[in-house]
Amino acid sequence: MLKGLRSIRGILKSLRTYYGDRRHRAGLERLYRRFVREGDLVFDIGAHAGDRVGVFRRIGARVIAVEPQPALVAVLRFIYARDRAVTVEPVAVGRVEGFTELMINRDNPTVSTASRAFIAAAAGAKGWEGQCWSERIRVPMTTLDALIARHGAPAFAKVDVEGLEAEALAGLTRAIPALSFEFTTIQRDVALAALDRCVALGFARFAASLGETHVFAHERWLSAEEMRHWLTDLPHAANSGDVYAVL
């Protein structure tokens, strides 16, 4: 009973945070219009409560919403039940197909993760106080290549999988026009590994946004080496953000 109430409270918090602010949605739309056009296919890897799905749909894109948390899968299917341009994939994304253990943070489901290293990095870190991953469930895992085989190649993929960004990109063996991946300052090594994977795939220009600002933190596109220095020099208090990569 208490677990269920905590889950509901955590999901409602996410819905208020990501759906309740019009400026948040407008900023996301301005940002994603750089990469997505009407009729494009988009992968939302780590769709969470689906606010990005809504933005991609307002642009006119078709969306594959990938989310392994059962409670959030139910939310996505409820919100987008009548939208034939949204397909919900209830799976995690990693290096190989199979199964993985997902660690659920009921009070803050946005940081639920399949990465033990992510949880270890958060332990005792400033800004991550009070986080608790109290439940473990077994979920199916697929790869970006397998999603492309099922649905076609996307024009853009958003990858936000709480510490497994490099693993998710390791399951992509062909270049797509553009993608983004989340980074955190508690796991710069993951961000740098994801950056290296992007370079191996042929991505040559990079930009980044901090937190939920939805604007680039610099005025021009950076090379991979410049982005590496930017991520390395970022102060711990920056916490998180997203790196964008284009061919």
Helices and strands as residue ranges (DSSP letters): H 2-19, H 22-32, E 41-45, H 51-59, E 62-66, H 70-79, E 86-89, E 92-93, E 98-104, G 109-111, H 116-122, E 135-142, H 144-151, E 156-159, H 165-170, E 178-184, H 188-201, E 205-210, H 224-233, G 236-238, E 240-246
